[in-house]
Amino acid sequence: MSFRFLSLSAMFLVACSADEEPASSDLGTPPSLSAGPQSNTQTVPSEWLLACGGTIRQLSAGVCSKTERPASSEDEGTLGFNAAAFLQLISGEHRARVSWDSRAAAGGRSSELVLTVQPRGDVRFVDQTMVASGHSQTFTFGNTGGRYYTCGDQLAVDAELNLMMPDGTLNETLQATIETESGTHARLLVNVPSSEVAGTLRVDVERAGADQLTLALGITQLGGGLEGSLGASHSEGSADLERSGSGCSTLGSFRLAEGCPLGAYPLSDLDDELLGLSLASVLERLNATSPTTLNDNGAPLELTFSAEPARQCVSVDTPATLPSVLMFPGSVALESSDGRVGGTLEVQLSAEAVNGSLQVVKAASEYLTTCRLPICDISTLTPSTTPPTIGT
């Protein structure tokens, strides 16, 4: 990467929706380029859907108080969706293919799982309040945009479940509570004593030295509509054992799509769209900020953003009132009219959408530098009326 007469060492570009005020900052002396951009590519599955991941469940039990009442029409404004959408999402039949852990169950083969859900009773509004200090209101898993409330309000309903595998591995009729914060993704956790497991999976649960089968299930509108995991666990394990995952053996898992963690769904092409997010819309919004100007002499600066089509995973179980997030690598070509800036930067692109509407897109490039501000150069760009600037 090379620049004529000028090195841009740290760049942060933002394009907001028309009704959002962008942030601004003073600019420091531009340092010289010394390293490439830092990018987090790790993806972490939603712990809500891990049969052996008790951390969140223990956290919620310790810091959240909750009350329940029949759901009303006013709750739609609080949650961003209504009870009718919730019932439509979960009711009926959902299918997935379970990949068994060859070390723990069923010899490494796969099985089809058919889940049939019949809601019983009224939908309830679950009002949760944080009662323990020292915890943030929201938290995030990995780089899939999986954001959650520590004590989020929910809708819940009791239901009868039938879990059946044609090969006889499972054949269970269970009672469980199904919950949702998003209206598009619901989840449930149910434990079945090993003595009550009707399918042949009972042998694998007992072989693991456990006394119950744990199922963590997610139901969504995407793919086959069903994802989650199964584990052989201990009903009387301590909280510490549950937090660490010991005392529980994963038997198998089933995902909405290969290549994405539980709780996430892929965008494979530039034009694919999910929850108001697409790679193409991010590039379009950022390219609309060009041309901008160099803030020392007003010279026009052209910016051209691009990205290669590649699978990116987006969380699908984020609460409806929190932004859904898309993050992916790209590049920006810069060229100023006075010839002082030219070249290409690798950038990390991201976007936030709420209720299916794109709100904010960002392009960030961070380098190891010597400068006198925590963030060396900040540029705030808007796609319309405000004259945009870029630090030099």
Backbone hydrogen bonds, N-H to C=O, Kabsch-Sander energy under -0.5 kcal/mol:
donor,donor_aa,acceptor,acceptor_aa,energy
5,F,3,F,-0.7
9,S,7,S,-0.6
11,M,365,S,-2.1
13,L,363,A,-3.3
15,A,361,V,-2.8
17,S,359,Q,-1.2
20,E,17,S,-1.9
28,G,376,C,-1.9
41,T,39,S,-0.7
46,S,262,L,-2.0
49,L,46,S,-1.6
50,L,47,E,-1.4
51,A,49,L,-0.7
53,G,50,L,-1.9
54,G,52,C,-0.7
54,G,242,E,-1.1
58,Q,54,G,-2.5
59,L,55,T,-2.5
60,S,56,I,-3.1
61,A,57,R,-1.8
62,G,58,Q,-1.5
63,V,59,L,-1.9
64,C,60,S,-1.7
65,S,129,T,-2.9
67,T,127,D,-2.1
69,R,125,F,-1.5
71,A,123,V,-2.4
75,D,72,S,-1.2
76,E,73,S,-1.1
77,G,74,E,-0.7
78,T,74,E,-0.9
79,L,75,D,-2.5
80,G,76,E,-2.7
86,F,82,N,-1.5
87,L,83,A,-2.5
88,Q,84,A,-2.2
89,L,85,A,-2.0
90,I,86,F,-1.8
91,S,87,L,-2.1
92,G,117,V,-2.3
94,H,115,L,-2.8
95,R,224,G,-1.2
96,A,113,L,-2.0
98,V,96,A,-0.6
98,V,111,S,-3.3
99,S,253,S,-2.7
100,W,98,V,-0.7
100,W,109,R,-2.0
101,D,251,L,-3.3
102,S,100,W,-0.6
104,A,101,D,-1.3
105,A,101,D,-2.9
108,G,105,A,-1.4
109,R,106,A,-1.3
111,S,98,V,-1.9
113,L,96,A,-3.5
114,V,164,M,-2.5
115,L,94,H,-3.3
115,L,113,L,-0.5
116,T,114,V,-0.5
116,T,162,N,-2.2
117,V,92,G,-2.6
118,Q,160,E,-2.2
120,R,158,D,-3.3
124,R,156,A,-3.5
125,F,69,R,-3.2
126,V,124,R,-0.6
126,V,154,Q,-3.0
127,D,67,T,-2.8
127,D,125,F,-0.7
128,Q,126,V,-0.7
129,T,65,S,-2.8
131,V,63,V,-3.5
132,A,63,V,-1.1
139,F,148,Y,-2.0
141,F,146,G,-2.0
143,N,42,Q,-1.0
144,T,141,F,-0.8
146,G,141,F,-0.9
147,R,145,G,-1.6
148,Y,139,F,-2.4
150,T,137,Q,-3.2
152,G,149,Y,-0.7
154,Q,126,V,-2.0
155,L,180,T,-2.1
156,A,124,R,-2.3
157,V,178,I,-1.9
158,D,120,R,-0.6
159,A,176,A,-2.5
160,E,118,Q,-2.6
161,L,159,A,-0.5
161,L,174,L,-3.3
162,N,116,T,-2.1
163,L,172,E,-2.7
164,M,114,V,-2.3
164,M,162,N,-0.6
165,M,170,L,-2.5
168,G,165,M,-2.6
172,E,163,L,-2.8
174,L,161,L,-2.7
176,A,159,A,-2.2
178,I,157,V,-2.8
179,E,187,R,-2.6
180,T,155,L,-1.9
181,E,185,H,-0.5
182,S,185,H,-0.7
186,A,219,I,-3.0
187,R,179,E,-2.6
188,L,217,L,-2.1
190,V,215,L,-2.3
192,V,213,L,-3.0
194,S,211,D,-2.7
196,E,193,P,-2.3
197,V,194,S,-1.2
198,A,196,E,-0.5
200,T,168,G,-2.2
201,L,169,T,-2.3
202,R,199,G,-1.4
203,V,200,T,-1.4
204,D,200,T,-0.6
205,V,201,L,-2.1
206,E,202,R,-2.3
207,R,203,V,-2.2
208,A,204,D,-1.5
209,G,206,E,-1.6
210,A,205,V,-1.8
211,D,233,S,-1.4
212,Q,233,S,-1.5
213,L,192,V,-3.3
214,T,212,Q,-0.5
214,T,231,G,-3.2
215,L,190,V,-2.8
216,A,229,S,-2.4
217,L,188,L,-2.5
217,L,215,L,-0.5
218,G,227,E,-3.4
219,I,186,A,-3.0
220,T,225,G,-1.6
221,Q,184,T,-0.9
225,G,222,L,-2.2
226,L,95,R,-0.5
227,E,218,G,-2.2
228,G,254,F,-2.8
229,S,216,A,-2.2
230,L,252,G,-2.6
231,G,214,T,-2.6
232,A,249,S,-3.0
233,S,212,Q,-2.3
233,S,231,G,-0.6
234,H,247,G,-1.0
237,G,234,H,-1.0
242,E,238,S,-2.1
243,R,239,A,-2.5
244,S,240,D,-2.1
245,G,241,L,-1.1
246,S,241,L,-0.5
248,C,245,G,-0.9
249,S,232,A,-2.6
251,L,230,L,-2.9
252,G,230,L,-1.4
253,S,99,S,-1.7
254,F,228,G,-2.5
260,C,257,A,-1.2
264,A,261,P,-1.5
265,Y,314,V,-2.5
267,L,312,Q,-2.7
272,D,269,D,-0.8
274,L,277,L,-2.5
277,L,274,L,-2.0
280,A,270,L,-2.8
282,V,278,S,-1.5
283,L,279,L,-2.1
284,E,280,A,-2.6
285,R,281,S,-2.3
286,L,282,V,-2.2
287,N,283,L,-2.8
288,A,284,E,-1.2
289,T,286,L,-1.7
290,S,287,N,-1.3
292,T,301,L,-2.6
293,T,388,P,-0.8
294,L,299,A,-2.6
295,N,390,I,-1.4
298,G,294,L,-2.3
301,L,292,T,-3.2
302,E,335,E,-2.9
304,T,333,A,-2.0
306,S,331,S,-2.4
312,Q,267,L,-2.4
314,V,265,Y,-2.7
315,S,144,T,-3.3
316,V,263,G,-2.6
317,D,263,G,-0.8
320,A,181,E,-1.6
322,L,319,P,-1.9
324,S,353,A,-2.9
326,L,351,A,-1.9
328,F,349,L,-2.6
330,G,347,V,-2.7
331,S,306,S,-2.5
332,V,345,L,-2.4
333,A,304,T,-2.5
334,L,343,G,-2.8
335,E,302,E,-1.7
336,S,341,V,-2.3
337,S,300,P,-2.5
339,G,336,S,-1.4
343,G,334,L,-1.5
345,L,332,V,-2.6
347,V,330,G,-2.4
348,Q,364,A,-3.1
349,L,328,F,-3.0
349,L,347,V,-0.6
350,S,362,K,-2.3
351,A,326,L,-2.0
352,E,360,V,-2.6
353,A,324,S,-2.2
354,V,357,S,-2.2
357,S,354,V,-1.6
359,Q,352,E,-3.0
360,V,352,E,-1.5
361,V,15,A,-2.4
362,K,350,S,-3.0
363,A,13,L,-2.5
364,A,348,Q,-2.3
365,S,11,M,-2.7
369,T,367,Y,-0.7
371,C,369,T,-0.5
376,C,374,P,-0.5
379,S,12,F,-1.4
381,L,14,V,-1.0
381,L,379,S,-0.6
389,T,380,T,-0.9
390,I,293,T,-1.6
